Amino acid sequence: MKQAEPIEAELIGSNECRARGITTRGSAPVLALCRALLGAGYDPSRPLHVLRGKVLALKVRSIGEGAELTVSDAHGRPRLRRMPPQDWARLQEGQGRGLVASPSLAPDADEPPMGEAATDESEAG
């Protein structure tokens, strides 16, 4: 089975991340971008490669996994942790599919939304 092609994102400063026409800002912009990409219809198994300039700064194994993570401050030390189920459910209920995105945020025209077959002949083989 072929691994999904990574989505490339750009990290700007410490609180902004951009990919595929979607920009997120906050204390954990990469994780917010994972949620926004899912909300825009991208496949949850797609990896995310985050660059700062031309340097690979971070790899997220899959945007589905990244969407479920949050950062907590444990005694002044930031820690990645799974979002509590009630918070994840609240996000899903409040945002349709659950994710931080608006209807104007859509995948690139050359990439079909999840569940739709690709129409590009180069992907058929």
Sine and cosine of phi, psi and omega as CSV:
sin_phi,cos_phi,sin_psi,cos_psi,sin_omega,cos_omega
0.00,0.00,0.77,-0.63,-0.02,-1.00
-0.97,0.23,0.73,-0.68,0.02,-1.00
-0.96,0.29,0.61,-0.79,-0.01,-1.00
-0.88,0.47,0.59,-0.81,0.01,-1.00
-0.94,0.34,0.71,-0.70,-0.03,-1.00
-0.93,0.37,0.50,-0.87,0.16,-0.99
-1.00,-0.01,0.74,-0.67,0.04,-1.00
-1.00,-0.10,0.71,-0.70,0.01,-1.00
-0.81,-0.59,0.34,-0.94,0.02,-1.00
-0.89,-0.45,0.78,-0.62,0.06,-1.00
-0.99,-0.12,0.82,-0.57,-0.02,-1.00
-0.89,-0.46,0.88,-0.48,-0.06,-1.00
0.90,0.45,-0.54,-0.84,-0.01,-1.00
-0.95,-0.32,-0.05,1.00,-0.12,-0.99
-0.72,-0.70,0.30,0.96,0.00,-1.00
-0.65,-0.76,0.66,-0.75,0.01,-1.00
-0.64,-0.77,0.65,-0.76,-0.05,-1.00
-0.73,-0.68,0.62,-0.78,0.13,-0.99
-0.30,-0.95,0.66,-0.75,0.14,-0.99
0.79,0.62,0.62,0.79,0.03,-1.00
0.99,0.16,0.13,0.99,0.01,-1.00
-0.92,-0.38,0.74,-0.67,0.05,-1.00
-0.85,-0.53,0.73,-0.68,0.09,-1.00
-0.84,-0.55,0.53,-0.85,0.03,-1.00
-0.72,-0.69,0.54,-0.84,0.04,-1.00
0.46,-0.89,-0.17,-0.99,-0.03,-1.00
-0.97,0.25,-0.33,0.94,0.05,-1.00
-0.69,-0.72,0.93,0.37,-0.13,-0.99
-0.91,0.41,-0.47,0.88,0.01,-1.00
-0.93,0.37,-0.68,0.74,0.02,-1.00
-0.92,0.39,-0.63,0.78,0.06,-1.00
-0.90,0.44,-0.60,0.80,0.04,-1.00
-0.90,0.43,-0.63,0.78,0.07,-1.00
-0.84,0.54,-0.72,0.70,0.01,-1.00
-0.90,0.44,-0.66,0.76,0.00,-1.00
-0.91,0.41,-0.64,0.77,0.03,-1.00
-0.90,0.43,-0.65,0.76,0.06,-1.00
-0.89,0.45,-0.69,0.72,0.01,-1.00
-0.89,0.46,-0.46,0.89,0.01,-1.00
-1.00,0.07,-0.02,1.00,0.11,-0.99
0.98,-0.21,0.15,0.99,0.01,-1.00
-0.97,0.26,0.48,-0.88,0.00,-1.00
-0.89,0.45,0.82,-0.58,-0.02,-1.00
-0.88,0.47,-0.32,0.95,-0.01,-1.00
-0.99,0.11,-0.11,0.99,-0.03,-1.00
-0.94,0.34,0.75,-0.67,0.10,-0.99
-0.96,0.28,0.31,-0.95,0.05,-1.00
-0.82,-0.58,0.83,-0.56,0.09,-1.00
-0.95,-0.32,0.86,-0.51,-0.07,-1.00
-0.97,-0.26,0.82,-0.57,-0.02,-1.00
-0.94,-0.34,0.60,-0.80,0.19,-0.98
-0.92,-0.39,0.96,-0.27,-0.16,-0.99
0.92,0.38,-0.82,-0.58,0.01,-1.00
-0.98,-0.20,0.10,0.99,-0.07,-1.00
-0.98,-0.20,0.78,-0.63,0.09,-1.00
-0.93,0.37,0.90,-0.44,-0.07,-1.00
-0.98,-0.18,-0.47,0.88,-0.12,-0.99
-0.34,-0.94,0.63,-0.78,0.14,-0.99
-0.87,-0.49,0.75,-0.66,0.12,-0.99
-0.95,-0.31,0.84,-0.54,-0.10,-1.00
-0.82,0.58,-0.69,0.73,0.08,-1.00
-0.45,-0.89,0.55,-0.84,-0.01,-1.00
-0.93,0.38,-0.43,0.90,0.07,-1.00
-0.90,0.44,-0.70,0.72,0.03,-1.00
-0.93,0.37,-0.68,0.73,-0.01,-1.00
-0.88,0.47,-0.56,0.83,-0.01,-1.00
-0.90,0.43,-0.46,0.89,-0.04,-1.00
-1.00,0.04,-0.05,1.00,-0.04,-1.00
-0.99,-0.10,0.41,-0.91,0.09,-1.00
-0.60,-0.80,0.19,-0.98,0.02,-1.00
-0.93,-0.38,0.77,-0.64,0.08,-1.00
-0.90,-0.44,0.43,-0.90,-0.01,-1.00
-0.96,-0.27,0.98,-0.21,-0.01,-1.00
-0.98,-0.21,0.98,-0.19,0.03,-1.00
0.84,0.54,0.71,0.70,0.04,-1.00
0.99,0.17,0.07,1.00,0.00,-1.00
-0.88,-0.48,0.89,-0.45,0.02,-1.00
-0.92,0.39,0.66,-0.75,-0.01,-1.00
-0.72,-0.69,0.69,-0.72,0.15,-0.99
-0.97,0.22,0.66,-0.75,0.08,-1.00
-0.48,-0.88,0.33,-0.94,0.08,-1.00
-0.94,0.35,0.65,-0.76,0.05,-1.00
-0.91,0.42,0.71,-0.70,0.04,-1.00
-0.84,0.55,0.61,-0.79,-0.06,-1.00
-0.79,0.62,-0.62,0.78,-0.02,-1.00
-0.92,0.38,-0.56,0.83,0.05,-1.00
-0.94,0.33,-0.67,0.75,0.02,-1.00
-0.89,0.45,-0.69,0.72,0.01,-1.00
-0.89,0.46,-0.66,0.76,0.02,-1.00
-0.88,0.47,-0.67,0.74,0.06,-1.00
-0.88,0.48,-0.71,0.70,-0.04,-1.00
-0.91,0.43,-0.67,0.74,0.00,-1.00
-0.92,0.39,-0.66,0.76,-0.08,-1.00
-0.98,0.20,-0.30,0.95,-0.09,-1.00
-0.83,-0.56,0.52,0.85,0.02,-1.00
0.95,0.33,-1.00,-0.05,0.03,-1.00
-0.99,0.16,-0.10,1.00,0.07,-1.00
0.97,-0.22,0.25,0.97,-0.21,-0.98
-0.70,-0.71,0.40,-0.92,-0.09,-1.00
-0.96,0.27,1.00,-0.07,0.06,-1.00
-0.26,-0.96,0.39,-0.92,0.05,-1.00
-0.91,-0.41,0.27,-0.96,-0.01,-1.00
-0.86,0.51,-0.39,0.92,-0.01,-1.00
-0.97,0.24,-0.21,0.98,0.02,-1.00
-1.00,-0.05,0.94,-0.34,-0.06,-1.00
-0.77,-0.64,0.44,-0.90,0.06,-1.00
-0.88,0.48,0.32,-0.95,0.07,-1.00
-0.83,0.56,0.50,-0.86,-0.02,-1.00
-0.88,0.48,-0.47,0.88,-0.04,-1.00
-0.99,0.11,0.02,1.00,0.01,-1.00
-0.86,-0.52,0.87,-0.50,-0.01,-1.00
-0.94,0.35,0.55,-0.84,0.10,-1.00
-0.88,0.47,0.28,-0.96,0.00,-1.00
-0.79,0.61,0.65,-0.76,0.09,-1.00
1.00,0.07,-0.16,0.99,0.03,-1.00
-0.97,-0.24,0.58,-0.81,-0.01,-1.00
-0.97,0.24,0.55,-0.84,0.07,-1.00
-0.94,0.34,0.62,-0.79,0.01,-1.00
-0.98,-0.21,-0.15,0.99,0.00,-1.00
-0.96,0.29,0.81,-0.59,-0.03,-1.00
-0.88,0.47,-0.46,0.89,-0.01,-1.00
-0.92,0.38,-0.37,0.93,0.01,-1.00
-1.00,-0.02,-0.16,0.99,-0.07,-1.00
-0.97,0.25,-0.30,0.95,-0.09,-1.00
-0.99,-0.17,0.00,0.00,0.00,0.00
